[in-house]
Amino acid sequence: MATILLVEDERSLSEVLGHELKKSNFEVEFAYDGEEAIETLKILKPDLILLDLILPKMNGFDVLEKIKRDFDTRSIPVIVLSNLGSDDDIKRAIKLGAEDYYVKVQHPLLEIVEKVSKFLETPRSLTE
């Protein structure tokens, strides 16, 4: 069973998305701010991180940068899930190492779950 770290400060959205991911046989752990995400990654090595960009204590761009700079976490794929949808935000996240970027308002929750499922089913090379 794949483990997903869901980093999202909107608890109601986290709970609903987490519930849908669990129904699809994923184990889901939660972090509600940027600092908690970094601390969680010291003990948990998830198969995927779903990361919002608008977070308390440390924004998602900074979290993404720390994840990709750290030898122990850099290989964990990160999908950004945010309401920030400008081209600059998307390009910045991809440049920092995000695997993909979904604008929340453009994707229903079940579509996000489907995309995550397909992403985790796709074989990845060891060099990625």
C-alpha positions, 0 to 999 in steps of 0.5 A, a space after each residue: 500500500 502506497 503512503 501519501 503525505 498530504 500537506 494542506 492547511 485547509 483541514 476540511 479539504 484535507 479530511 475529504 481528500 484523505 478519505 477519498 485517497 484511503 478509499 482507493 487503498 492509500 495510506 494517508 498521513 497529514 501535515 498542516 503547515 510547512 514546518 510540520 511537513 519537514 518534521 514529518 519527513 524526518 520519520 516518514 518516507 512516503 511514496 508521494 507528497 501532495 503539497 499545497 503552496 499556501 501554508 502557514 509557517 513555511 510556504 510550499 515553495 520553500 518546503 519543496 526546495 528543502 525536500 529536493 535539496 535533502 539527500 534523504 527526501 529528494 527522490 520522493 515525488 511531489 505533486 503540487 495541489 494549489 489554488 495558485 494557478 499562474 504560469 509563473 507559479 507553475 513554472 517555479 514549482 516544476 523548476 524546483 522539482 515538482 513532478 506535476 501541478 494541479 490547480 484545485 479549482 480546476 480538478 474535482 477531488 475524484 479526478 485528483 485521486 484518479 491522477 494520483 493513482 495513475 501516477 503511482 502505478 506508473 513505473 519509475 526509473 531509479 534515476 528519477 
